[in-house]
């Protein structure tokens, strides 16, 4: 199948890929994890793992997608060999499974934006009760439907007129909103105390292995590296596009937005909150948002003496959150759609198939927080396997050959050195193994019945769901791969 559609410019590709990387995790999860891990102490390993995990995998995904011109399943068959197409299919499945509940999170952001702009968000005396009333109703399902509908509408119009055009609006607007909120946060009384906490490292935390593991986890979850999403967008990159520069721009751009969001959150919390502010910011609320939908509305109600200004700032924040969420959701829908297209189905039919499946499969997460938490746990940890599989594919292809012929091939402005070989062959596999073991073993401490697959967050539920999916993909690997390569 001849590749006919491409991003119109490097700017379009970068903004679209930033749309993948910048999600709800940048705006709130990041601040919560920073608060739990010693403030500025966390930033040192976080930046280090940007270089040791995120950027190498972003480079890998961009190179694989540009070379193979197929979604993850077909791309793995071409890079690692036909026998390993199931690995690419697993990456596709993981990101698709995340799409099913991430659309629910996107719907929450929509709901709170409309609640903020109408002023209804400030008419309650208890934001916890406000959240619980909403989350236990049927409204999350309706907003989930609206999120899927928006994502499908964008992807239906293709890469240039859909994905690229949407991200050219979403990402710059998101950044502009964050900059407005940043200026307001920096002008608050006592804001400097929050900035000082945010950037001041403490030696006792730097010596704590858990801080380093959390920093690696944050990179694995918030940059989009290893998800297969960047690989999918790279399918539409022009041949002359440089891989290394684009990867660096995406990685550092993503982390810069996290830093801006962190400054906003910490400046506001230290300025306006009581002594228990840090205890509350470290809590893990719905969907690991750190009480985004419970604590932040209280803060916004205190930003100024003008109710209109408070509504403006709250609306701006939740609009930024909604834009971050929908840009990431679009990439997940595109990944699954691209995989269906690889089977020889037209984009229009494929996107409707994916959209309908997303509508149905997202309903359980919209209606049950326990189901939501289970899926977030299983497939969030599954992303670590995805990153390891990408490194494996390059090792099978030949790391040095991959670096010289694909990364440093036609269109490369900056040549990647042999240091990249060591990162892919040794560092990424070690990081993935350590992370996977740490998360699964850690779950034993909060669930003694770690073997029980019916529990929401433990080893048993991961192994059961991964095992079923991997077994089916391996059994049908030959059929799937032959069909995709036949349609190419």
C-alpha positions in Angstrom: 0.0 0.0 0.0 1.7 3.2 -1.2 2.1 5.9 1.4 0.1 8.9 0.0 -0.4 11.3 3.0 2.4 13.1 4.9 2.6 15.9 7.5 3.0 19.1 5.5 6.0 20.4 7.6 8.4 19.6 10.4 6.3 22.1 12.5 3.2 20.0 11.8 4.9 16.8 12.8 6.4 18.2 16.0 3.2 19.7 17.2 1.3 16.5 16.5 3.9 14.5 18.3 3.9 16.9 21.2 0.1 16.4 21.3 0.9 12.7 22.0 3.4 13.4 24.7 1.6 16.2 26.5 -1.4 14.8 28.4 -3.1 15.0 31.7 -0.1 13.4 33.4 2.1 16.4 32.6 -0.3 18.9 34.2 -1.2 17.1 37.5 0.4 13.7 38.0 3.8 15.2 37.5 3.3 17.7 40.4 2.0 15.0 42.7 4.9 12.7 42.0 7.3 15.6 42.6 5.7 16.4 45.9 5.9 12.7 47.0 9.6 12.5 46.1 11.2 15.5 47.7 10.5 18.4 45.3 13.6 19.4 43.5 15.4 16.1 44.3 13.0 14.4 41.9 13.9 16.6 39.0 17.5 15.4 38.7 16.8 11.7 38.0 13.7 12.8 36.0 15.9 14.8 33.5 18.5 12.0 33.5 15.9 9.4 32.5 14.6 11.7 29.8 18.0 11.0 28.2 18.2 7.4 29.2 14.7 6.2 28.4 12.4 8.7 26.7 14.6 10.2 24.0 16.2 6.9 22.9 12.7 5.3 22.5 11.3 8.4 20.7 14.2 8.2 18.3 13.5 4.5 17.9 9.8 4.9 17.2 10.3 7.8 14.8 12.9 5.7 12.9 10.8 2.5 12.8 7.6 4.3 11.6 9.5 6.3 8.9 11.2 3.2 7.7 8.3 0.7 7.8 5.4 3.0 6.8 3.1 0.6 8.8 1.5 0.6 12.2 3.3 -1.2 15.1 2.2 -4.7 14.0 3.4 -4.5 10.4 6.4 -2.4 11.4 7.6 -5.1 13.9 7.2 -7.8 11.2 9.5 -5.7 8.9 12.1 -4.7 11.5 12.3 -7.7 13.9 11.0 -10.3 11.5 7.6 -11.9 10.8 7.8 -14.1 13.8 7.7 -11.1 16.1 4.7 -9.2 14.7 2.8 -10.2 17.8 5.0 -7.8 19.8 3.9 -4.9 17.7 0.3 -6.2 18.0 0.7 -6.2 21.8 1.9 -2.6 21.7 -1.2 -1.7 19.6 -3.5 -3.6 22.0 -2.0 -1.8 25.1 -2.5 1.7 23.7 -5.9 0.8 22.4 -6.9 -0.6 25.9 -5.7 2.7 27.4 -7.8 4.6 24.8 -10.9 2.9 26.1 -10.5 4.5 29.5 -8.5 7.6 28.6 -11.6 8.8 26.7 -13.4 8.7 30.1 -10.7 11.0 31.6 -11.0 13.3 28.6 -14.7 13.4 29.3 -14.1 14.4 32.9 -12.0 17.3 31.7 -14.8 18.4 29.3 -17.3 18.2 32.2 -15.2 20.3 34.5 -14.5 22.9 31.9 -18.2 23.4 31.3 -18.8 23.4 35.0 -16.1 26.0 35.6 -17.1 28.3 32.7 -20.8 28.3 33.8 -19.8 29.0 37.4 -21.6 25.9 38.6 -18.2 24.5 39.9 -18.1 27.2 42.6 -21.7 26.8 43.7 -20.9 23.8 45.9 -19.8 23.6 49.5 -18.0 20.3 49.0 -16.0 19.5 45.9 -15.5 15.9 47.1 -19.3 15.4 47.1 -19.5 17.2 43.8 -17.0 14.8 42.3 -18.6 11.7 43.8 -22.1 12.7 42.7 -20.8 13.2 39.1 -18.6 10.1 39.0 -21.3 7.8 40.3 -23.9 9.0 37.8 -24.4 8.3 34.1 -22.9 11.6 33.1 -19.3 10.2 32.7 -20.6 7.8 30.0 -22.2 10.7 28.1 -19.0 12.8 28.3 -17.0 9.7 27.3 -19.1 9.5 24.2 -18.4 13.1 23.4 -14.7 12.6 23.8 -14.7 9.7 21.4 -16.9 11.6 18.9 -14.4 14.6 18.9 -11.4 12.2 18.4 -13.1 10.2 15.7 -14.1 13.5 13.9 -10.5 14.6 13.8 -9.0 11.2 12.7 -11.7 10.8 10.1 -10.4 13.8 8.2 -6.9 12.3 7.9 -3.4 13.3 8.9 -3.2 16.7 7.2 -6.8 18.0 7.5 -7.5 16.2 10.7 -4.6 15.3 13.0 -2.1 18.0 11.9 -4.7 20.8 11.7 -6.2 19.9 15.1 -2.8 19.9 16.9 -1.8 23.2 15.3 -4.7 24.6 17.3 -4.7 22.4 20.4 -1.0 22.5 21.3 -0.2 26.2 20.9 -3.4 27.1 22.7 -2.6 24.8 25.5 0.9 26.4 25.9 -0.6 29.9 25.7 -3.2 29.0 28.5 -0.4 27.6 30.7 1.7 30.7 30.2 -1.2 32.9 31.3 -1.7 30.8 34.4 2.1 30.8 35.0 2.1 34.6 35.0 -0.8 34.7 37.5 0.8 32.0 39.7 4.1 33.9 39.9 2.4 37.1 41.0 0.7 35.4 43.9 2.0 36.2 47.4 4.4 33.6 48.7 4.7 32.0 45.3 8.5 32.0 45.6 8.2 29.4 48.5 6.6 27.0 46.1 9.2 27.6 43.4 12.0 27.1 46.0 10.5 23.8 47.1 10.0 22.7 43.5 13.7 23.3 42.5 15.6 22.7 45.7 17.1 19.2 45.9 17.6 17.3 49.2 20.4 14.7 49.5 18.3 12.2 51.5 15.9 11.9 48.6 18.6 11.6 46.0 19.9 8.6 47.9 16.5 6.9 47.9 16.1 4.3 45.1 12.3 4.8 45.1 12.8 8.4 43.9 14.8 7.2 41.0 12.3 4.5 40.1 9.5 7.0 40.2 11.4 9.3 38.0 11.9 6.5 35.4 8.2 5.6 35.7 7.2 9.2 35.1 9.3 9.3 31.9 7.8 6.0 30.8 4.2 7.2 31.3 4.2 10.9 30.4 6.4 11.3 27.3 4.5 8.8 25.1 7.8 7.0 24.5 7.2 3.2 24.0 3.5 3.5 23.4 3.6 3.0 19.6 1.9 6.4 19.1 5.0 8.2 17.9 5.8 5.3 15.6 2.3 5.7 14.1 2.7 9.4 13.4 6.2 8.8 12.0 4.6 6.7 9.3 3.4 10.1 7.8 6.8 11.9 8.2 8.5 13.0 4.9 11.7 11.2 4.0 13.7 14.3 4.5 12.6 14.7 8.1 15.5 14.5 10.6 14.8 11.9 13.3 17.2 12.9 16.1 16.3 16.6 16.1 12.6 15.9 16.1 13.0 13.4 18.9 14.9 15.9 21.0 12.4 18.6 20.4 9.5 16.4 21.5 11.3 15.0 24.6 12.5 18.4 25.9 9.3 20.2 24.8 7.2 17.7 26.8 9.3 18.1 29.9 9.3 21.9 29.6 5.5 21.8 29.7 5.7 19.6 32.8 8.0 22.2 34.4 5.6 25.0 33.6 2.7 23.1 35.0 4.7 22.3 38.1 5.6 25.9 38.8 1.9 26.8 38.4 0.7 24.1 40.8 3.4 24.6 43.5 3.2 28.5 43.4 -0.6 28.4 43.8 -0.6 25.7 46.5 2.1 27.4 48.6 0.4 30.8 48.2 -3.2 30.0 48.9 -3.4 26.8 50.9 -3.4 25.9 54.5 -0.6 23.9 56.3 -2.0 20.6 55.0 -1.6 21.6 51.4 1.4 19.3 50.7 -0.4 16.4 52.3 -3.3 17.0 49.9 -1.2 17.5 46.8 0.4 14.2 47.3 -2.8 12.2 47.5 -3.8 10.1 44.5 -7.3 11.1 43.6 -9.5 9.7 40.8 -7.4 8.3 37.9 -4.2 9.3 39.8 -5.0 12.9 39.1 -3.9 14.0 42.6 -7.4 15.4 43.4 -7.5 17.5 40.3 -11.2 17.5 40.4 -11.5 18.0 44.1 -8.7 20.1 45.4 -8.0 22.5 42.5 -11.5 24.1 42.3 -11.0 25.2 46.0 -7.7 26.8 45.0 -9.2 28.6 42.0 -12.0 30.0 44.2 -9.2 31.9 46.1 -7.1 33.2 43.2 -8.6 36.7 43.4 -11.4 38.6 45.1 -13.3 38.7 41.8 -15.6 35.7 41.2 -15.4 36.4 37.4 -11.6 36.2 37.5 -11.7 32.9 39.4 -14.1 31.5 36.9 -11.7 32.6 34.1 -8.7 31.0 35.7 -10.5 27.8 36.5 -12.0 27.6 33.0 -8.6 28.2 31.5 -7.0 25.4 33.6 -9.7 22.8 32.7 -9.6 23.9 29.1 -5.9 23.3 29.0 -6.4 19.9 30.7 -9.1 19.1 28.1 -6.8 20.1 25.2 -4.0 18.0 26.6 -6.3 15.0 27.0 -7.9 15.2 23.6 -4.6 15.6 21.7 -3.4 12.4 23.3 -6.7 10.6 22.7 -6.6 11.5 19.0 -3.2 9.8 18.7 -4.6 6.6 20.3 -7.5 6.6 17.9 -5.1 7.1 15.0 -2.9 4.3 16.1 -5.7 1.8 16.2 -7.2 3.2 13.0 -3.8 2.9 11.2 -3.6 -0.7 12.3 -7.0 -1.4 10.7 -6.0 0.5 7.6 -2.9 -1.8 7.3 -5.4 -4.7 6.8 -6.6 -3.1 3.6 -9.6 -1.2 5.0 -10.3 2.4 4.0 -9.7 5.2 6.6 -13.4 6.1 6.7 -14.5 2.6 7.5 -11.6 2.0 9.9 -12.2 5.1 12.0 -15.9 4.2 12.4 -15.0 0.7 13.4 -12.5 2.0 16.0 -14.9 4.7 17.2 -17.8 2.3 17.7 -15.5 -0.1 19.5 -14.2 2.7 21.7 -17.7 3.9 22.6 -18.7 0.4 23.7 -15.5 -0.7 25.4 -15.2 2.6 27.4 -18.6 2.2 29.0 -17.4 -0.1 31.9 -14.7 2.4 32.9 -17.2 5.3 32.7 -19.6 3.6 35.0 -17.3 1.8 37.4 -14.3 3.4 39.1 -13.1 -0.1 40.2 -13.0 -1.3 36.6 -11.3 2.0 35.6 -8.6 1.5 38.2 -8.0 -2.1 37.1 -7.5 -1.1 33.5 -5.3 1.8 34.4 -3.1 -0.5 36.4 -2.9 -3.4 34.0 -2.2 -1.5 30.8 -0.2 1.3 32.5 2.3 -1.3 33.7 1.9 -3.0 30.3 3.5 0.0 28.7 6.8 -1.0 30.3 6.7 -4.2 28.3 5.9 -2.1 25.2 9.1 -0.1 25.6 11.1 -3.3 26.1 9.6 -4.8 22.9 10.7 -1.8 20.9 14.3 -2.2 22.1 14.1 -5.9 21.2 13.0 -5.2 17.7 16.0 -3.0 17.1 18.3 -5.6 18.6 16.9 -8.2 16.2 17.4 -5.9 13.3 20.9 -5.1 14.4 21.5 -2.0 16.5 24.4 -0.6 14.6 22.8 -1.3 11.3 19.6 0.4 12.5 21.5 3.5 13.7 23.6 3.9 10.6 21.1 3.0 7.9 17.8 4.2 9.3 18.4 6.9 12.0 21.4 8.4 10.2 20.1 7.7 6.7 18.5 10.0 4.2 17.3 13.3 5.8 19.4 13.2 8.9 20.9 16.6 9.8 22.6 15.3 13.0 24.2 11.9 13.1 23.7 9.7 16.2 26.9 8.2 17.6 27.6 4.7 18.9 26.4 5.7 22.4 22.9 4.9 21.1 23.9 1.3 20.6 24.6 0.8 24.3 21.4 2.5 25.4 19.2 0.2 23.2 21.1 -3.0 23.8 21.7 -2.7 27.6 20.2 0.4 29.3 16.6 0.2 28.0 16.2 -3.6 28.7 17.7 -3.2 32.2 15.4 -0.2 33.0 12.3 -2.1 31.7 13.2 -5.2 33.7 13.8 -3.2 36.9 10.6 -1.2 36.5 8.5 -4.2 35.7 9.8 -6.2 38.7 9.5 -3.2 41.1 5.9 -2.4 40.2 4.7 -6.0 40.3 6.5 -6.8 43.6 5.4 -3.5 45.1 1.8 -4.5 44.5 2.2 -7.4 46.9 2.7 -4.9 49.7 -0.8 -3.3 49.1 -2.5 -6.6 48.2 -1.5 -9.7 50.2 -3.8 -11.7 47.8 -1.4 -10.8 45.0 -2.3 -13.9 43.0 -6.1 -13.1 42.8 -6.9 -11.9 39.2 -10.2 -10.5 40.4 -8.6 -7.8 42.4 -8.1 -4.3 40.9 -4.4 -3.7 41.3 -2.1 -6.7 41.8 0.2 -9.2 40.0 -2.5 -11.7 39.4 -4.8 -9.4 37.3 -1.8 -8.3 35.2 -0.6 -11.8 34.5 -4.0 -13.0 33.6 -4.9 -10.2 31.2 -1.5 -10.0 29.6 -1.4 -13.8 29.3 -4.7 -14.0 27.5 -3.8 -11.2 25.1 -0.2 -12.4 24.4 -1.4 -16.0 23.9 -4.0 -15.0 21.3 -1.6 -12.7 19.5 1.2 -15.4 19.3 -1.3 -18.0 18.1 -2.6 -15.8 15.3 0.7 -14.1 14.6 1.2 -15.7 11.2 -2.3 -15.0 10.0 -2.1 -11.3 11.1 1.3 -10.6 9.8 0.7 -12.3 6.4 -2.5 -10.3 5.9 -0.8 -6.9 6.7 2.3 -7.6 4.5 0.1 -8.8 1.7 -1.9 -5.6 1.7 1.3 -3.4 1.8 
